[in-house]
Structures are given as structure tokens and as C-alpha cells.
């Protein structure tokens, strides 16, 4: 029997997203299903969109022309929101994906979530935090810059009080009587609260992140699973 794949709508704010990272976006989105709608918004007469323009035919992206009619007004954002709302209510779409670094699409994301859609976000680290946190999952496209920091990374993570509290709360919510929690439920608990992704901190998965922080103890569970514990529970 053929597996039914989720249908995905992909909306690109070409004025505020790096074209060089689009393959990373497609690779991540492919984990969720098949992209049936691909639209990119911007002033295609502008030389700044040259790199995006080169990708249009290769990846079957529909360009939506938006002229810079008014200084200080982002017509592309408005057009993207209108089209996304239209797709949300008239097409059978399971996942909505937004690629943008600069604009706050939080109300749109909130509405999509309320309609039962999974919302994926992609952008650079300058993306407004309300938009980042509202998504089901948000992936920073400039994460490689963080990964190059090497061994200095764990130290900076330990000073991230918000992250450490998030990890500890997830363990506490899923731990057994001895303080050990299976990594799968820990990750699910975190995902239910925020658009967390370990790759945004320079680690390929959650287990690698926990291993790098000496505030937690990690051990093998059954099969290939991991168990994690807050060292304060020792």
C-alpha cells in the first residue's frame, strides 16, 4: 500500500532570505511530505534577487512580482500573507512553510496552527523571535557559522538560562522515579512548547546537545535509545 504523504505549501520571501540555502530548506521540508505549492515573492526586476531568479526554473518555483510602490512598505509580505490565507482555506494542505528572515508573520503562523496545520519556518538569526517561537519548528539557515565555534560552544550553551530551563523542565515532566527520562519523550515535550531544534545550537541532534553539557547525564537505553538525567538528581 502506498504511503499517503502530507501536502506542503512553500512561501518564500525572496527579499529577506538567502537563496544559497534553498537546498537545505528543501531537504528539511522533504521529511514532512511533498511540496505541491512553491511561490517566491519579491521585485524580480531588482538585481538583488538574481540568485533567487536562477533557482526559479530549476526548482519549479512560481515567482510573484511585487513592485516597490511605497517606500517603507513591504508589498511582498502583504501578498505572501494573502496568498497563504487563501491556500489555507481553499487547498488541501497539511504543512505550511515560510522562508523569511526579516518579517514577523506571527499572526499568520498562529492562524495556521489554529487550523491544524504544521508550520515550518526558515530564516537567519536576525528573524524576529515571536515568529521563530510561534512555528512548529524553525531552522536557522546560518547555523553553520555557529558550528564552526567548536569546543567553545558548550560553555556558551550553559550560560543560556532559557535553554537549560527548557531542557530541565522537559526531563522533569517525563522522568521516572530515578530521575531518568527517555530522550524521545523529552524531545516531544520540548516540541510541544516551542520551535526548538538542536541544529540551531550547532548540534545535529538532541543527544549530541545533552552530551556537550555537563549539567546532564546521558546513557544508553534499550535498543538505540538514550536516557537523560539532570545531574542534580544524582
N, C-alpha and C positions, 0 to 999 in steps of 0.2 A: 504493500500500500504506500502510495506517495505521501510524504510528509507535507502538511499544509504550512506554507511559510507565511510569516507576517508580512503585510504590505507596508512599505515605508515611503513617506513623503519627505524629500530633502529640499530645504530652502537655504540659499547661500546669499549672505550679504557681502557681495564681492568687494565693495568699497572698504570693508573692515575685516577681512580675513585673508590669511596667506595662501596663495594659490599653490605654493610649493609643498604644502602639507595635505593636499586633497586626497592623495592616495592613502594616507593614514586615516583620513575620515572614512573613505570607502571600505577600508579593511575592517575598521571597527563596526561600521554600520552593517556589514555583511553578516556579522554574528547574530543579528536580530531578524534578518529576513531579506526580502528582495525590494530594491528601490524602484518603485513604479512611477514616481514623480520626481523630477530633478529640475529645479529652477534657480537661476542666479540673477540677482538684481544689482543694477548699477548704471552709470552713464558709460555706455560702451564706446562712446566717441572719445573718452578720456584715455590718454596714453598710459595712465597708471593701472589700467585694467588689462594691459597687453598680455600678461602671463595667464590671467584667467581666460582671456579670449582664445588662447592657444589650446585650452582644455575643453572648450565647448563641444567640438565635434568628436573629439577622442572619447569623451565620457557621456555623450548624448545629453548634454545639459541645455535646457531651454533658456536663452538669455532674455531677460525682461528689461527693456530700455526705460531708464528714468533720468530725465534731464534735470540739471541743477537749476531749476527755475527760480528758487528763492535762496538767497544766502543764509546759511544758518539752519535751514530746514532740510532734514534728510528724507527726501521723497522715497528713496529705496526702502527705508524702514517701514514707512506707511504702506507702501504697495505690498511688501512682504507680509505684513500683518493681515491685510485684507485678503490676500490670496490664501494664506494659511487658514484663516477662519472659514473661507469658502470651502476649501478642501476638507476641513474638519467635519463639516456638516453635510457635504454632498458626495463625498467619496468614501469608499470602504477602506479606511486607513487605520492601521494598528499602532504605528510608530511615527512620530513627527520629529524631524531632525533639523536643528537650526545651527548654521555656521556663521558666527559673528563674534567679533572681539570688542566692539565699542558701544553697542546699544543695549538698553535694558528692555528685554522682551518679557519681563516677569509676568505682567498681566496675561499675555498670550499663553505662556507656559502654564500658568495656574488654571486657565480655562481648559486647556488641552488635557491636563491631568484630571480635572473635574469631569471631563467627558470620557474618562477611562483610557486615555492614550498614554503610551510610554513616550517620554520626551528626552531626546538626546541632544546635548549641547556641545559645541566645539568652538574654541577661540583661544586667544593668547591670554597671558596672565593679567593683562590690563582690563579684562572683561569685568563689568560691574558685578560685585558679589551677590546681589539679590537675584540676578539672572542665573548665575552659576549654581547657587544653592537651591533654586526652585526646580531645576531639571531633575529627572530621574537619575541621570548620570551626565556629568560634564567632564570632558577631557581637554586638558590644556595642550595646544598644538606646539608650544615651545618648551615642552617638558625636557627635551634632550639637554638643554642648557643647564638644567638642574642636575641631571645625571652625571655631568662632567665634573661635578664638585667632589666626587669620590668619597673618601673617608670622612670628610668634614660634614657630610650630610646628616648622619645620626645625631650629632651634637646639636645641630640647628633644629631637628625634629623634636628633641627632648624639651626644647625651650618653647615649643608650640603648645601652650596650655590647652587651647581649644581642641587640638587633635588628640592629645593624651587623654583628656577627659572623655572624649568621644569613644576612644578605644576602651578605656576602663569601664565606662557605662555599658558598652556592648558585652563585655566579658561578664560583668556583674549580672546582667539580665539573662544570660544563657548558661552560667556556670553550674556545676554540680556541687555536692556537699563539700568536696575537697578544693573547690575553687577553680577547677579545670573546666574550660569551655571549648567545644568543638569549633574549629575555625569557620566552617560553613555557616552555622547559625550566627556566629559573631558578625560575619560579613553581611548576612541578610539583615540583621538588626541595624547595622550601620546604614545600609542602603535604604531602609525604611525611614530613616531620619534625615538623610542628606544625600547630595550627589557625590559622595566620596568615591575616589578612585586612587588606589595606591600608586599608580603611574604618575600622578600629578606631584608626588613627593619623591620621584626618582627611583621607584621600586616596581619590578614587573608584576608582583602580586602581594597579597596581604601577608603571607607567611614571611616573605623577604623583609617586609617592613617591620614586623614584630621581631625578627631575628636581629635587626640592626639596632634595636633599642633595648638597653639593658634594664629597663623597667619591667620587662615581661619575660616569662619563662616559656619556652616552646618545646614540645616533644611530639614524637610520632604517636598517632592513634592507630586505629585499625585500618588496614589497607594502606592507602596513600594519604590518609587524612592527618591533620595536625590538631593538637590540643594546645591551648594557650592559657597562661595564668598570670595574674598580677603578682609580682614578687612580694608585695605587701601581704599577700595571703599565705605566705610560707609559714 
